[in-house]
Amino acid sequence: MNNENKYQVGIIGGGLAGLTLAIQMANAGYSCVLFEKNKYPFHKVCGEYVSIESWNFLERLGLNLSEMNLPQIKKLNVSAPSGKLLQHKLDLGGFGISRYLLDSKLAEIAKNKGVTSLDDCKVNDVKYDGKQFTIESSQGNFTCEICVGAWGKKSNMDTKLVRAFTLKDKTEKNYVGIKYHINIDFPNDLIELHNFENGYCGISKIEDNKYCLCYLTDSENLKRYNGDIKQMEKEVLMKNPFLKEYFTEAKFLFKEPLAISQIKIGYKNAVDNNILMLGDSAGNIAPLSGNGMSMAMRSSFVLNQLLVDYFNKKITKKELENKYEAFWKTHFKKRVEFSKFLQKLLKNKSLTNFAITVLKVFPFLRNAVVKLTHGESF
Ligand SMILES: Cc1cc2nc3c(=O)[nH]c(=O)nc-3n(C[C@H](O)[C@H](O)[C@H](O)COP(=O)(O)OP(=O)(O)OC[C@H]3O[C@@H](n4cnc5c(N)ncnc54)[C@H](O)[C@@H]3O)c2cc1C
């Protein structure tokens, strides 16, 4: 192996967590290699509503959001499967941008800052000898002092490293996510979340007059229709009158739905096999919180500060691991668990109807629920 393949930091996964950390590492002057198995730009299953807490952070990294004319989302509507509607003003709110645009823009910034950004490059294994990591990828082997796992909600790397959550009860609930981009007559400043039996579907505006329509459902729901997405949409989602209208009237811009399966909600571990886990690979918040992306970016913001302390020899590797794990547990674990509870509540049709009736009457309760899934600006 030559010196060209030696880095201080190796990041596996080029989603929001990995890309934002790579840019910060480059800004701080450390050598960094980032591996992404897909080729930029590419679509990703995600509701594409980014809570406003990440706005300043993204701008500081060099992404000029203010010039991108993105929809600012300030209102939330939630419906029960019956169509009963709850309307709520979002104090903080968020903005809409496709992952196709957001991730590729960040990848461009990372490259320009000097990150060795390898896309179309899958990592197959990582080995640690107590001093350095060897990352085995489809473009050869690389060594690094620090290895960051930013491989998202589901990856070959979880099974390769035999992570504890992959060994848990195989009957534990897992979910399927489906996404479309559509054209539709719909307000610019609104995000809607519509419940249906065993799932929920979000809709909100992104760039270029397009809207993201994205839903999550129990995998058994799809199995019941032998994996036929269209049939399930017709038989289950369209029972909600709002979804019926959108699925009937929208112009669908993808030839096929974009799908991801075997999603598990919950905390996984912030440090595993001495690898620092970032974003969804540390823990998955239920998408209904609309906060997974900001959590991924906030964790990269915090990890960057700890890594600077480590490279400046202010803390040891062990302290780095412990401090990062403690941060995750203090700030995110509760949020992730609460989102899991909310997800379970919404699964039950009559409970959802009841919850919406109660929340309609008590605005302070609505605020409390939104607050529990969101964080502050960083
Ligand atoms: C249905 C659904 C809707 C959602 N809606 C929202 C929303 O509206 N707002 C919000 O904030 N969050 C939402 N989320 C959550 C959000 O998508 C995630 O929290 C966010 O993408 C996490 O970023 P990440 O960088 O950790 O992971 P990802 O963005 O998933 O990035 C991980 C990357 O790692 C790559 N990778 C995996 N394995 C390898 C490998 N072996 N080698 C190289 N590369 C690899 C993948 O290709 C991927 O690009 C939603 C999630 C789902 C499932």
The ligand as an SDF file (V2000), in Angstrom:
LIG
                    3D

 53 58  0  0  0  0  0  0  0  0999 V2000
  -39.4990    7.1780    4.8200 C   0  0  0  0  0  0  0  0  0  0  0  0
  -38.5220    8.1190    5.4690 C   0  0  0  0  0  0  0  0  0  0  0  0
  -38.8000    9.4910    5.4870 C   0  0  0  0  0  0  0  0  0  0  0  0
  -37.9320   10.3770    6.1280 C   0  0  0  0  0  0  0  0  0  0  0  0
  -38.2070   11.7070    6.1360 N   0  0  0  0  0  0  0  0  0  0  0  0
  -37.4030   12.5880    6.7580 C   0  0  0  0  0  0  0  0  0  0  0  0
  -37.6760   13.9870    6.7610 C   0  0  0  0  0  0  0  0  0  0  0  0
  -38.6170   14.4710    6.1390 O   0  0  0  0  0  0  0  0  0  0  0  0
  -36.8340   14.7980    7.4730 N   0  0  0  0  0  0  0  0  0  0  0  0
  -35.7420   14.3220    8.1380 C   0  0  0  0  0  0  0  0  0  0  0  0
  -35.0070   15.1210    8.7550 O   0  0  0  0  0  0  0  0  0  0  0  0
  -35.4350   13.0090    8.1120 N   0  0  0  0  0  0  0  0  0  0  0  0
  -36.2230   12.1320    7.4330 C   0  0  0  0  0  0  0  0  0  0  0  0
  -35.8930   10.7980    7.3910 N   0  0  0  0  0  0  0  0  0  0  0  0
  -34.6500   10.3570    8.0380 C   0  0  0  0  0  0  0  0  0  0  0  0
  -33.4260   10.7440    7.1990 C   0  0  0  0  0  0  0  0  0  0  0  0
  -33.5760   10.2880    5.8770 O   0  0  0  0  0  0  0  0  0  0  0  0
  -32.1730   10.1540    7.8170 C   0  0  0  0  0  0  0  0  0  0  0  0
  -32.1740   10.3880    9.1950 O   0  0  0  0  0  0  0  0  0  0  0  0
  -30.8940   10.7640    7.2010 C   0  0  0  0  0  0  0  0  0  0  0  0
  -30.8260   10.4560    5.8540 O   0  0  0  0  0  0  0  0  0  0  0  0
  -29.6660   10.2340    7.9330 C   0  0  0  0  0  0  0  0  0  0  0  0
  -28.5130   10.6030    7.2590 O   0  0  0  0  0  0  0  0  0  0  0  0
  -27.2460    9.6300    7.2680 P   0  0  0  0  0  0  0  0  0  0  0  0
  -26.1630   10.3890    6.6270 O   0  0  0  0  0  0  0  0  0  0  0  0
  -27.0590    9.0760    8.6150 O   0  0  0  0  0  0  0  0  0  0  0  0
  -27.6970    8.3990    6.3650 O   0  0  0  0  0  0  0  0  0  0  0  0
  -27.9700    8.3420    4.8150 P   0  0  0  0  0  0  0  0  0  0  0  0
  -28.4330    9.6300    4.2990 O   0  0  0  0  0  0  0  0  0  0  0  0
  -28.8310    7.1440    4.6040 O   0  0  0  0  0  0  0  0  0  0  0  0
  -26.5310    8.0700    4.1740 O   0  0  0  0  0  0  0  0  0  0  0  0
  -25.8400    6.8600    4.3260 C   0  0  0  0  0  0  0  0  0  0  0  0
  -25.0260    6.6400    3.0660 C   0  0  0  0  0  0  0  0  0  0  0  0
  -24.1410    5.5330    3.2560 O   0  0  0  0  0  0  0  0  0  0  0  0
  -24.0250    4.8570    2.0240 C   0  0  0  0  0  0  0  0  0  0  0  0
  -23.5230    3.5040    2.3040 N   0  0  0  0  0  0  0  0  0  0  0  0
  -24.1570    2.5020    2.9650 C   0  0  0  0  0  0  0  0  0  0  0  0
  -23.3700    1.4110    3.0500 N   0  0  0  0  0  0  0  0  0  0  0  0
  -22.2030    1.7340    2.4250 C   0  0  0  0  0  0  0  0  0  0  0  0
  -21.0020    1.0220    2.1700 C   0  0  0  0  0  0  0  0  0  0  0  0
  -20.8330   -0.2240    2.5790 N   0  0  0  0  0  0  0  0  0  0  0  0
  -20.0190    1.6520    1.4950 N   0  0  0  0  0  0  0  0  0  0  0  0
  -20.1700    2.9540    1.0560 C   0  0  0  0  0  0  0  0  0  0  0  0
  -21.3000    3.6550    1.2770 N   0  0  0  0  0  0  0  0  0  0  0  0
  -22.2970    3.0810    1.9550 C   0  0  0  0  0  0  0  0  0  0  0  0
  -25.4330    4.9100    1.4460 C   0  0  0  0  0  0  0  0  0  0  0  0
  -25.4500    4.7270    0.0560 O   0  0  0  0  0  0  0  0  0  0  0  0
  -25.8930    6.2960    1.8660 C   0  0  0  0  0  0  0  0  0  0  0  0
  -25.7280    7.2670    0.8530 O   0  0  0  0  0  0  0  0  0  0  0  0
  -36.7410    9.8950    6.7330 C   0  0  0  0  0  0  0  0  0  0  0  0
  -36.4510    8.5230    6.6900 C   0  0  0  0  0  0  0  0  0  0  0  0
  -37.3230    7.6500    6.0550 C   0  0  0  0  0  0  0  0  0  0  0  0
  -37.0000    6.1910    6.0150 C   0  0  0  0  0  0  0  0  0  0  0  0
  1  2  1  0
  2  3  1  0
  2 52  2  0
  3  4  2  0
  4  5  1  0
  4 50  1  0
  5  6  2  0
  6  7  1  0
  6 13  1  0
  7  8  2  0
  7  9  1  0
  9 10  1  0
 10 11  2  0
 10 12  1  0
 12 13  2  0
 13 14  1  0
 14 15  1  0
 14 50  1  0
 15 16  1  0
 16 17  1  0
 16 18  1  0
 18 19  1  0
 18 20  1  0
 20 21  1  0
 20 22  1  0
 22 23  1  0
 23 24  1  0
 24 25  2  0
 24 26  1  0
 24 27  1  0
 27 28  1  0
 28 29  2  0
 28 30  1  0
 28 31  1  0
 31 32  1  0
 32 33  1  0
 33 34  1  0
 33 48  1  0
 34 35  1  0
 35 36  1  0
 35 46  1  0
 36 37  1  0
 36 45  1  0
 37 38  2  0
 38 39  1  0
 39 40  1  0
 39 45  2  0
 40 41  1  0
 40 42  2  0
 42 43  1  0
 43 44  2  0
 44 45  1  0
 46 47  1  0
 46 48  1  0
 48 49  1  0
 50 51  2  0
 51 52  1  0
 52 53  1  0
M  END
$$$$
